[in-house]
Protein backbone atom coordinates (compact mmCIF):
# COMPACT_ATOMS: atom_id res chain seq x y z
CA UNK A 1 0.00 0.00 0.00
CA UNK A 2 1.40 3.38 -0.94
CA UNK A 3 0.52 6.90 0.18
CA UNK A 4 0.51 9.92 -2.10
CA UNK A 5 3.08 12.51 -0.93
CA UNK A 6 0.75 15.49 -1.38
CA UNK A 7 -2.17 14.22 0.71
CA UNK A 8 -0.43 11.69 2.93
CA UNK A 9 -3.40 10.97 5.21
CA UNK A 10 -6.18 11.42 2.64
CA UNK A 11 -5.09 9.02 -0.11
CA UNK A 12 -3.73 5.48 -0.38
CA UNK A 13 -3.49 2.97 -3.18
CA UNK A 14 -2.95 -0.77 -3.45
CA UNK A 15 -1.32 -2.02 -6.64
CA UNK A 16 -3.20 -4.91 -8.19
CA UNK A 17 -2.41 -6.86 -11.38
CA UNK A 18 -2.63 -5.71 -15.01
CA UNK A 19 -2.20 -2.01 -14.18
CA UNK A 20 -5.16 -1.80 -11.78
CA UNK A 21 -5.08 0.06 -8.47
CA UNK A 22 -7.46 -0.02 -5.52
CA UNK A 23 -7.59 3.57 -4.31
CA UNK A 24 -8.84 4.81 -0.95
CA UNK A 25 -9.42 8.52 -0.46
CA UNK A 26 -11.11 10.85 1.98
CA UNK A 27 -13.33 13.16 -0.08
CA UNK A 28 -15.87 15.89 0.58
CA UNK A 29 -19.20 16.32 -1.11
CA UNK A 30 -19.69 19.92 -2.22
CA UNK A 31 -23.41 19.37 -2.61
CA UNK A 32 -24.05 17.90 0.85
CA UNK A 33 -21.00 19.32 2.67
CA UNK A 34 -20.16 15.88 4.14
CA UNK A 35 -16.98 13.84 4.14
CA UNK A 36 -16.92 10.27 2.89
CA UNK A 37 -14.37 7.60 2.05
CA UNK A 38 -14.25 6.59 -1.60
CA UNK A 39 -12.93 3.14 -2.47
CA UNK A 40 -12.36 2.79 -6.20
CA UNK A 41 -10.86 0.45 -8.77
CA UNK A 42 -8.75 2.56 -11.12
CA UNK A 43 -6.58 2.07 -14.20
CA UNK A 44 -4.97 4.67 -16.42
CA UNK A 45 -6.36 7.51 -14.30
CA UNK A 46 -9.96 6.43 -14.85
CA UNK A 47 -12.14 5.08 -12.08
CA UNK A 48 -14.03 2.01 -13.25
CA UNK A 49 -16.06 1.29 -10.15
CA UNK A 50 -16.35 3.05 -6.83
CA UNK A 51 -17.98 2.74 -3.46
CA UNK A 52 -18.64 5.61 -1.05
CA UNK A 53 -18.49 4.80 2.66
CA UNK A 54 -19.51 6.83 5.68
CA UNK A 55 -16.27 7.52 7.63
CA UNK A 56 -17.72 6.16 10.87
CA UNK A 57 -17.73 2.64 9.35
CA UNK A 58 -14.15 2.61 8.01
CA UNK A 59 -12.53 1.02 11.06
CA UNK A 60 -15.30 -1.58 11.32
CA UNK A 61 -14.84 -2.48 7.63
CA UNK A 62 -11.08 -2.84 8.08
CA UNK A 63 -11.48 -5.09 11.12
CA UNK A 64 -14.06 -7.22 9.32
CA UNK A 65 -11.75 -7.60 6.30
CA UNK A 66 -8.97 -8.83 8.61
CA UNK A 67 -11.34 -11.34 10.27
CA UNK A 68 -12.53 -12.52 6.84
CA UNK A 69 -8.94 -12.99 5.63
CA UNK A 70 -7.98 -14.87 8.80
CA UNK A 71 -11.00 -17.21 8.62
CA UNK A 72 -10.33 -17.98 4.96
CA UNK A 73 -6.53 -18.21 5.32
CA UNK A 74 -5.95 -15.39 2.82
C-alpha positions, 0 to 999 in steps of 0.5 A: 500500500502506498501513500501519495506525498501530497495528501499523505493521510487522505489518499492510499493505493494498493497495486493490483495486477494488469495495471489496476489500483485499488484507491482509498481517499477521503473526499468531501461532497460539495453538494451535501457538505459531508466527508466520505471515504471513496474506495475505487478500482482505477486504471490509467487515471480512470475510475471504473467502479467506486464505493462511497463509505460513511467515515464512521464505518471505516474502522469496522470495515477494516477489522471485518476484512482482517477477520474474513482474511484470517477465517479464509486463510488469505 
